[in-house]
């Protein structure tokens, strides 16, 4: 039995509701869909017991009806567990994981700036990666965002 | 007086000092600029010296489309250069914004922010094109002042 299947067995024993939600896409890649309520316990288990101690990055996606946030956790032997968390579009709110991974605040700031997903518990900080004079309420990476900001050439007529 | 001003003009045209500034480029044009300065293509035979500060520079060599973050910094650097000053936009992104024109974080090409004297297209602009562009700029500056 391969390492990935061992991990699958351990996770499904501990959390029976994950039985249908875990997919081994290919070698060293495990995809797992979790609901927001059970995210914390699955995350803690993966981090502490299953050995996924490296956070690669956090991906945010706009899937039309919902937002998806994927936490890419990796193990020392190269197996990556992709925890996908789906949240509603109207009040997107997630908790920060920067208490466990201090570098996660950079990825969470990107989620806040570019997709408008509010991250609870994130320390106050500047815009990242958008510039400081970026207008509020504009989230460029949402699929329904249109670039209404003035194009560069019109502003430069008198330059 | 005329002799002195002609002397100064000769110094400016025969040995312009440049400042290289990257306003959000992917770095390909920067690498080509550095390649143009190194001995194989050798911009330095025109008396061109790469300086580290705008206060010493005659020509500002800019690459990259202007991102919204760098816009005020680019303006400040341009204002710090003493007159007479020239701006050369290296690469397609610097000329017009290139493929990034219209993106949410890109203003446009460099002439949306500061006046540009010469445009060198290319992605990236090859060293020969850079040399050609700079020589054309210097020739036009020379001609202009001989005319006035």
Interface residues (C-beta under 8 A of the other chain):
Chain A: X129 X130 X131 X132 X133 X134 X140 X145 X147 X149 X151 X152 X153 X155 X156 X159
Chain B: X66 X67 X68 X69 X97 X101 X102 X103 X104 X105 X106 X107 X108 X109 X111 X112 X113 X114 X115
